[in-house]
């Protein structure tokens, strides 16, 4: 990876074979030599850790807390058209993915996918996405790693289990008007889909 990848506080900046850890504040990044540089797998694991930490905080400590407190503000799929509502955790996650996708300097992309999508945008689009999603369902606790060629570009592709971490998550899916008769009944800790991280290798 020859692009400078700059991420949020608490993450890594990679440029060539130099890695730096960034804290929250005005401190200057301190370079740490990485033998041979950071691998695509290490990078994918690192950005995924930040993504899921942010999403878990949003789901547990914002969405679920508002609901438990009986707040007039609630999470809604139709938040853009309703007063007093905020995005669902999956929508917040997708909006972040869209911002990263539009950033030419990011050097990677990510998306939320599922074998049981309520939103057609979350359907797997490539054979490797389908393979990876099935793998994380069949192998609890394991991640899927591989390479795929899309167009003229070869990507390192990682798929991570997206689990039900907050009651707001599985309640929304289990009671959604678009779910079919064969739709799973999710419980806490169940794999509801997967996070696909792609890093171009060319």
Secondary structure, DSSP 8 states (H G I E B T S, - for coil): --S-B---TTSEEEETTEEEE--SSS---EEEE-TT---HHHHHHHHHHHHHHHHHHHIIIIIHHHHHTT-S-EE-TTGGGSTTEE--HHHHHHHHHHHHHT-TTS--EEEEEBTT-SSGGGB--SHHHHHHHHHHHHSTT--EEEEEEETTEEEEEEEEEEE--SHHHHHHHHT-TT--TT-----TT-EEEEEEEEEE--
